[in-house]
Amino acid sequence: MPGVEGKVALITGAGSGIGRATALVLARGGACVVVCDINLPGAEETAQEVTRAGHRAIPLRVDVSQLDEVEQAVAHACAAFGRVDILFSNAGIAEQVPLLEMTEAQWDRMFSVHLTGTYNCFRAVLPGMLERNWGRLISTSSMGAMTGGVRLAHYCAAKAGIAGLTVAMASELARTGITVNAVAPGVIDTPMVRQSPERWVERMLKTIPMRRFGKPEDIAHAVAYLASEEAGFVTGQILSPNGGSRMKWC
Ligand SMILES: NC(=O)c1ccc[n+]([C@@H]2O[C@H](COP(=O)([O-])OP(=O)(O)OC[C@H]3O[C@@H](n4cnc5c(N)ncnc54)[C@H](O)[C@@H]3O)[C@@H](O)[C@H]2O)c1
């Protein structure tokens, strides 16, 4: 298990799916976890799972699209555990709607949760990381940022924005001890995917060479590697665990 022992990890969207699995994996590796989600009961459930397993966690209700809420969460994290070493910006929403039927509010909401949410998280945790010359900024793009997706223009564009933000910030922070990377999951079996139309789910399965959806843990372990001490030379990368989905000849 890559080293995260003694680190403090703040994870958004940790009340469900990939975020919850990552909270559990990082906690098992010895990190304290700050479990943030707009859905407080979900965050509480994750934090209970972590503490029941004998590790340390606090749940917080946070809307990542609001900078003041994210800054308060970081202040809470520092009060509870002293600092934030690892950020996993992962909160997300999904909906499928053709561009011409999409309202401006739907477009804006997609960007405010994914892209502005990630920017808000970076802003809130960076000052402390810069003081200590150590940090791991990891965010969640999507394979869809590279492949596109029908009725997903706002989602794919926001996720592509996260990939661009990742590479830009990796350059900006290259000499600071802070690495910046993203995961770009393929289709992962979480509540977000289970709410998609059955026909879409069946079609997607056929496009995956491994003929299975990913498990939240498949992403959690990739995040744990990027968060680790051992990944100190890895920055500006978009790692896409996807069951081989981008290979052409399978
Ligand atoms: N599941 C997939 O196939 C897949 C593929 C590629 C990328 N992703 C991305 O992975 C991330 C996690 O998704 P998941 O599949 O675990 O979905 P999920 O629905 O299980 O979890 C998303 C979590 O984000 C929380 N959230 C939503 N809006 C929020 C906000 N404004 N502030 C704070 N929390 C908020 C939700 O309450 C939920 O707990 C998302 O960014 C998603 O876009 C998922």
The ligand as an ORCA input file, in Angstrom:
! r2SCAN-3c Opt
* xyz 0 1
  N     -19.262      6.779    -11.878
  C     -18.670      7.007    -13.036
  O     -18.804      6.232    -13.996
  C     -17.796      8.208    -13.212
  C     -17.034      8.288    -14.396
  C     -16.197      9.395    -14.569
  C     -16.140     10.379    -13.613
  N     -16.909     10.267    -12.487
  C     -16.799     11.338    -11.510
  O     -16.451     10.789    -10.256
  C     -16.916     11.659     -9.213
  C     -17.662     10.839     -8.178
  O     -18.824     10.291     -8.777
  P     -19.532      8.942     -8.283
  O     -19.680      8.095     -9.479
  O     -18.878      8.427     -7.066
  O     -20.993      9.532     -8.004
  P     -21.893      9.594     -6.684
  O     -23.158     10.238     -7.123
  O     -21.924      8.276     -6.023
  O     -21.074     10.608     -5.749
  C     -21.000     11.991     -6.000
  C     -21.074     12.706     -4.656
  O     -20.882     14.113     -4.876
  C     -21.763     14.790     -4.010
  N     -22.015     16.155     -4.485
  C     -22.756     16.551     -5.543
  N     -22.772     17.885     -5.628
  C     -22.011     18.358     -4.616
  C     -21.634     19.654     -4.185
  N     -22.062     20.752     -4.829
  N     -20.819     19.778     -3.110
  C     -20.390     18.672     -2.455
  N     -20.733     17.421     -2.792
  C     -21.525     17.256     -3.885
  C     -23.032     13.953     -4.009
  O     -23.864     14.252     -2.885
  C     -22.466     12.545     -3.984
  O     -22.303     12.066     -2.662
  C     -17.778     12.718     -9.903
  O     -17.018     13.891    -10.084
  C     -18.091     12.083    -11.236
  O     -18.362     13.030    -12.230
  C     -17.726      9.205    -12.265
*
